[in-house]
Amino acid sequence: MIPLNPRLARAPEPAGVQAAKRYCIWTIGCQMNEAESAKAAAMLSQAGYLQTHLEEEADVIIVNSCVVRQAAEDKVAGKLGSLARLKRVRPDVRIALTGCMVTGQEQALAERFPHVDLFYGPSQFERLVEIAPELAHVDTDLAELPHFYQPDAAGSDVTAFVPIIYGCNFVCSYCIVPYRRGRERSRPMAEVIAEVERLAERGVKEVTLLGQTVNAYGHDLPGSPDLADLLTAVNEIPGIERIRFLTSHPKYMSDRIVQAVATLPKACEHINLPVQAGDDEVLRRMRRTYTVDFYRERIAYIRETIPGVTVSTDIIVGFPGETEEQFQRTLDLLAELRLDKVHVAMYSPRPRTLSARWEDDIPWDEKRRRHQAVEKLQAQILGERNRGYLGATFEILVDGMAKGRWRGRTRGNDLVFFEAPGDWKGKFVDVRITEASPWYLLGEPVAVRDHARAGVERVV
């Protein structure tokens, strides 16, 4: 018999107190996964479960998986492996695996991880009743549950993720998402608006509208409303002070959407627009459906139309067949555009995708070198930009604390920290920048209020 590690034993309940069941959710991957973890958390909470961040204390453990990169899938496998020992010493604990790792893989996963009690695909929340029977007595419309759970609970009553469109109709040659999340399905505008109104009633001040291709929203709905229409409607909701959205595709970044961000007071001046590569031939083989010049034109229009806008992008290095010259064009594009955030990933083949049939011919060491080259360039660009912010004042929305400092983001999505006594969470604070690194800013508060300033953030 395996001896019980004291760390794996649940803390006893106080005498005379009926033990409450607990849940723990481990999430990896995109904001859509975080939103779906939020919905699962809300369901379990309404069924009487208490949240814990300690797996050894939980009665129900949900692992929300990502397989966009091999590294993410490996982390999920490692997590499930670590839970096998907990299951041996506590066979009553119920473990569920969800997320993109599950779709169409249930039988293979059951054989690989026999200690897992339930496998359910993205958004199949109704199946949770199989491991948490108390959910059968919760009279709640699943589509209307709030999405403000976050794994570290930071900002959970200040900011929220709201999915507005699921799936993706693009078939990029490297991407597994369409095979795991299906084709695009937009939520009705009235449903999204009602959810955001409830979030506002709970004290949420900033919402991020989510989709694998968020700016494709509405084309499949009656009347074909678009993201600009939804942004306009959410802008009118009392209590909501900031609106963001991601992830966008360059082909759907219409003038109308850009103009909506420019004119709506609550729409933050930040655009996420992945380019993936700076070479037309690589983009063609990626099946991205645009050229580098098209991307340049969209960035130029965004910057001309939205004063003070910041732009983030995604880059994949080491795509099959990517030559040194092609990679250099990516570096040249980043140096030219000087974007405000670059999420860079090393290519890894994903099952069923077109590129998985091709030779993965870029050695890992070379992928790593290219990854580091992008990060070095971006650190230089952001270091120069952020040093220019010294002495400037930004409005931030404080969403919590980290390492003893208050934390928040500017309307442009830059991370800012400051130290001050008192409770600042949920406040809009003008912070004067005193220190700058490439990745975050430090400052001192100079003014505080309950509501955001209207319109574009001013830097003074």
N, C-alpha and C positions, 0 to 999 in steps of 0.2 A: 504493500500500500504506500502511495506517495505521501510523505508527511506534509501537513498543512503549513505553509509559510505564514507566519503571523501577518505579513503584509496583505495576504489574500483573504484574511478573515474580516467579515463585516463588523463594524462597531456595534455594540449592543444598544438597543433602544432603552430609554429610561423606563424604570419600573412603572407599570400601569399604562404605558403608552403603546397603542397598537402600531406595529411596525408598518411604515409606509414603504411601498415599493419605489425603487429608484431606477433611473435610466441614465445611460451614458452614450453619447454620440461622438464618433471619431470621423472627421471629415477631411478629405483631401481633394484638391482640384479646383474647379472654377466656382464663380459666385453662384451659378445655378445649383451646384451641389450644396452650397451653404444655404441657399433658399429652401431647398428640399429637406435639408436637415432641420431647418426652422419649422417647417410644416410638421414633420414627425415629432419634434419636440413639443409643439403646441398641442398636438393630439394627445400625447402621453401625459402632458401636464393637466389637460382637461379631464383625463381619466383618473387623476389622483396620484400620478407618479411624481416623484421629486427628482430634480436634476442633480447629478453628481459628476464631477470630473475625474473620479477615481473608479477605474473599471472594476477593481476588487470589491467595491461597495454596491455595484449595480445588479439589478435583477434582469434588466434588458440592456443589451449592448448592440448598437447599430454602427456598422462600419460602412461609410458612404464613399464609394470607390471612384477612381479616375484611371483611365487607360490611355489618355492622350499621348503620354510618353511612357517608354518602358520603365524609366526610373519611378514614375508614379505607381505603375502596376506592381513593381517590385516592393515598394513600401507597403502597399495593401497586403501583398502576400506575407510580408514580414509581420504586419500587425495581426493578421489572422493566425499565423503560426504562434505568436506569443499568447493569443487567447486560448489556444488548445490546452495549455497547461492549466489556465484558470478553469477551463471546463472540466478538466480531470479532477481537480480538487473541489470544485463547486458545480456538480452536474446539473443543478437546478437553474443556473444562469442561462438565459435565452440569448442567443447570438443571431443577428441578422446581417446579411450583406446586401447592399443595394448600390445603385449608381451604374455607370457605364460598363463596369466589369461584368455585370450580370446578364445583360440582354442577349438571349439566345445561347447562353453558356451554362444554364442551370444544372444540367446533368453532369457535365464535366467538372463544374465547381463542387458539386455534392460529393463526387468521388475524390476530389483533391482535398477538400476541407470537410470531412464527415462530421466534425464537431459543430459546424454551423447549422442552426435549426431552420433558418428561412433565407431564401434567396428571392428578392423581388426587384423588379426593374425600376428605372427612374419614374417617379410620379405614381407608382402603384401602391399608394398609401393604404388602401383598403385592406391589403394583405397583412398589415401589422397586427390585425386582430388574431392572427394565428399564433402569435407568441405573447400577445398582451390581450387576453380575452376581455378585460375591462373596457376596451374600446368599443365593444358591441353595445354598451349602454351609454355611449356619448352621443347625444343628439346634435350633431354639428355637421354643417355642410363642409365637406373637405376642401372645396375650392375657396372657401372664405376664411380659412385659418390664417393668422398673421405669419409673416415670414421674417421675424426679427430675432430668431435665435442665431447666435454666433458661437463658435467653439470656445472662445475665451470669455464669453459673456460681455466683452467690452463694447460699449456703445449700443447694447441690445435694446435700449429704450430711447435712443436718439436717432439712429440710422436704421434703415431697413432695405432689404432686397425684395423686389417684386417682379417675378417672372411675367412677361407679357406675351412671349412667343416661344414655343418649344420646337426642337428639331431644326433641320437645315436642309435646304433644297440644293445647295452647292455640293459638288462631289470633288473637292480638292483631292489630289492624288495621294496626299500623305495623311488625310484626316479620317479618323474612325468614327467621329461624332454622328454622321448621317446613318451609319449602320447600327448605332446603339441608341440613338434618340429619335430616329425616324424623320419624316418630312415635316415641313413647317406647319405649325398649328397655332394661330393667333387666338388669344383670349378675347372675348367680347369687351369692347370699351367700357360698357356699364359695369361689368364684373371687376375690371381693374380699378376703375374709379371708386367703386364701393369699398374695395379692399384698402385703397390708399386713405379713404375717409376714415375707416376704422383705425388704421395705424395712426392717423393724426389725432384721433380721440384718445389714443393710448399715450400720446406724448412724443411720437416720432416726428422729427423735424426735417429729416432728409431721406428721400427715397431714391434708389437706383433701379431703373427699369432694366430688366435683363432679357437677353435672348442670345442664342448662338449667332444669329444674324438679326440683331435687335432692330436695325433700321429697315428690315423687310416687313415690319409689323403691319398687319391690316389688309394685305393684298388678297387674303383668302376670306375676308369677312364681307357680309353684305354692305354694299355701298363703298367698299374699298377705302376705309379711312387709313391714314398713314400715321407714322410716328409723330409728325408735326401736329396732327389733330389731337393725339393723345397727350402730348406735352402741353398743348394749350388747355386741355380740360384739367389736367393735374395741377397746372399753374393756378387755377381758380379755387383749389381746395384750401379752406382756412386751416392754419396750423402747419401746413407743409411750407417750409421756407427755402428748401433747395431740392433740385431735381437733377439727377444724372442718368446716363444710360450707357450700356455696353452689352455685347461687343458688336461693332459695326463692320460692314463690308464696304470697300471703296465704291463698288458699282451701285450701291443703294444710298450713298451719301448725297442725297439730292439737294439742290439749292433751297428747296422749301424747308427741309429739315434744318439746314444751316441757318437760314433766316429766322426760324423759330427760336433757335438757341440764342441768336443775336438780340431778339426783341422781347422774349419772355423774361420778366424780372427774376423768376425763380430758377430758370434753367442755368446751370453752372457753365462757366466758360471753359469747358474741358471736353475734348473729343478723343475717343479711343478709335484709332483707324489702322488696323494691322496692314503692313505692306508685305511682310514675310521675306522678300528678297529684293535686291536692287538691280537685277539683271532680267531683261525681257525673256530670254530663253529659259532661264530657271523658272520664272513666273509661268511661262507657257506649260512647262512640264509639271508644274505644281497645279495646273488648271485653275489659276486664280482669275482669269477672264478680264484682266486689265493689263496695261503696260505701265512702265515706270513713269512715262510722261503723263499719263492719265492721273496717276497718283500725285505727281508734282502739282498738276493743275488743281486737284481737289484741296491739297494743303494750302496752295496759294489763295484759293477762293475762301477757305475757312478763315485764314488769317486776315484777309482783307475785310471780311464781313463781320467777324466777331472780335471786337477790341479786347486785347489782353488775353486771348485764348491760349491755352496750353494743349499740346497734342501728344498722345502716347501711341506707341506702335508695337508690333510683334515682329521678331525676326527668327527664322530658322536657319541655322548654319549646318554645313555638311550634308546638304541634300544630295541624293545620288547624282553623280556626274558633275557636281558643282566644281568648276575649275578655280584655280587661284585667281585668275583674272575676273571671273564672275563674282567671287567673293569680294574682291577689291572694289567692284562696282557697288556692292552693298555698303561697304565702308564709306565710299565716296558719297553715296546718297545720304547717309546719316550725317556725314560731315557737312554736306551742303544744306540739308533741311534743319539741322540742329533741333531735333525734336526733344520734348521735355521728359519723356520716359520711354525706355526701350526694354521690353521683355524679350530676352533672347533664350533660345532653347537649341540644344543639339538634336539633330534629326535622329529618330529611331523608327524602324519599320513597324507598322501596325497591321495586325491581321485583317485580311479582306480588302485592304486599300490597294489601289493600282501600283503605288510605288513599292509596295512589299514584294512585288514580282520582279523588281529590278535589283541589280547587285548593289548592296550597301557598300560602296567602294571607297568611301572616305574613312580612313583609319580613325579610331577613337581619339588618339593623341592629336591628330590634325583637327578634328572637330573641336576638341578642347582648346586648342590654340586659337581657332577662329572665334570661339565663344569668348575667350579672354580678350581678344582684340576688340570685339564689340564693346565689352564692358569697360575696357580701358578708355576707348574713345568717348563713350558716354559719360564716364566719370570726369573726363576733361571738360566736356561740353557743359555738364551740369555744375561742375565746380566753378567755372567761369560765370555761368548764369547766376548761380546762387550768391556768389560774392557780390554781384551787382545789387542784390537785395538788402545788403547790410544797411541798416538805418531806415529801411522802408517799413511801412505798417500794413499788415494784412488782416482781414477779417477771417477768423477761424471758428468753426463749430466744434466745441470740445465734446469728444465722445467717450472719454475715459482717462485712465492713468496708465502709465507704463514706466516701470523702474523709478517710481517716486516722482515722476513728472506728469503734468497734465498734457494731454495729447489731442490734436485736432487737425483738420485739413482746411486749406484755403479753398476758395471757389474753384481755383485751378488745380485742385487735388494734390497740392504739395503738403507734405507732412511737417507739422510744426509742434515743438515741445516748449513748455514754459513751467517754471516753478512759482507757486504762490499758495499761501494758506487759504483754507476755505473750500467750499464745494462749487466747482466751476462746471460740472458736467451738465450738458444741455444748453450752455450759454454761448452766445455769439460774442467773441472777444476780439478786440483790436490788439494785435501783438506787434510790437516793434522788434525787428530782427536784429539780434546782437551777435550771433555766430552762425556760420553756414558751412555745411558739408555738401558733397554731391548728392546725398540721399535724403537729407532732412535739414530743417532749420531750427534754431533755438532763438528764443526771444523773451521779452518781458511784456506783461499785459499793460495796456494804457487806457482801455475803456472796455466796459462790459454792458450787455443789454440782453433782453429776452428774445428779440427778433432780429432777423437779418436786415441789412440795408437793402433797399430796392435797387435792382439793376446791376451793372457791371462793377466788380470789385475795383476800388481805387487804391493805388499804391502811392503813398506820400512820404 
